[in-house]
Amino acid sequence: MPAVSIRDVANRAGVSVGTVSNVLNRADKVSPAAVQRVTAAIEELGYVRNDAARQLRAGRSTSVGLIVLDVRNPFFTDVARGAEDAATLAGLSVLLGNSDESVARESAYLDLFEEQRVHGVLISPFGDVTPRLARLRSRGIPAVLVDRLSADRAFSSVSVDDVAGGRLAVEHLLGTGRSRIAFVGGPMEIRQVSDRLEGARQAVAGHPGATLEVLTTAALTVLEGRVVGHALLARAATERPEALFAANDLVAMGLLQALVMNGTLLVPGDIALIGFDDIDFASAAVVPLSSVRQPSQLIGETALRILLEEAADPELAPQQVVFQPELVVRASTSPR
């Protein structure tokens, strides 16, 4: 059955299409009797207005596009919540896209949001999106980077100092009396991962005798953490690191599961472990997990606020907001 059109409503109510449009958009300009007839026709026919078409005619959608690296990561869920809360206050909605660390999926979402002429785009990029974002801006669609500093400052960004976070994590591990450290995370194409590794290297460089091993993962997931954990269990005790710095809490949770469930190693007795993000599950783990906290919801709120400012005034200079991370110490890194 074809969808009910605005013309069908007009015919049923015995009024013009323009009158129906006025009832839907400017009811104060229509007589009460006409409003009553149109409203009754809408209810009888089950008419649903096509807001997408209306927004396209107006040239601007009431939706904001948000693309995250991995929707399964509670960090990005919190970022989305912060953006959504701020968008709701502005009368906007958020369309969430999960790139799943795939350049192709990321590009597909950017195509979709461009076609829909969204109010703006928030993106935690995986690939090089600068040319695409420049094209969006040329079409009047502003974009703000989330959880990533804009390297060339061409676009506004809201991020955390990941290098400082990496230093915090490893300096804490070194301060507990451990000197053989391993960094676990990847892929290195993700800027946040490479920045956290750089911070870890800086911390180790400042402690003579300390070493840093890099154990690369294919993704920032619990499963990848488990894979590395099982590989560590297969090593001789003298060949294992004394402490692990996971690039995010999901990887840390996987490591913790593999090490603890085996029953032959103790965390932190045999191996200390720290993650990054401080998701809600970190404090509830079987061994409460130390982590480097990011203000996830605040990141989303701030990015949305900047996006609205740029939508209102395209001539605004790009802003670079960088929050400082916070060390959260729990049982997984207790001193020896």
Secondary structure, 3 states (H helix, E strand, C coil): CCCCCHHHHHHHHCCCHHHHHHHHHCHHHCCHHHHHHHHHHHHHHCCCCCHHHHHHHHCCCCEEEEEECCCCCHHHHHHHHHHHHHHHHCCCEEEEEECCCCHHHHHHHHHHHHHCCCCEEEECCCCCCHHHHHHHHHCCCCEEEECCCCCCCCCEEEEECHHHHHHHHHHHHHHCCCCEEEEEECCCCCHHHHHHHHHHHHHHHCCCCCEEEEEECCCCCHHHHHHHHHHHHCCCHHHCCCEEEECCHHHHHHHHHHHHHHCCCCCCCCCEEECCECCHHHHHCCCCCEEEECCHHHHHHHHHHHHHHHHHCCCCCCCEEEECCEEECCHHHCCC
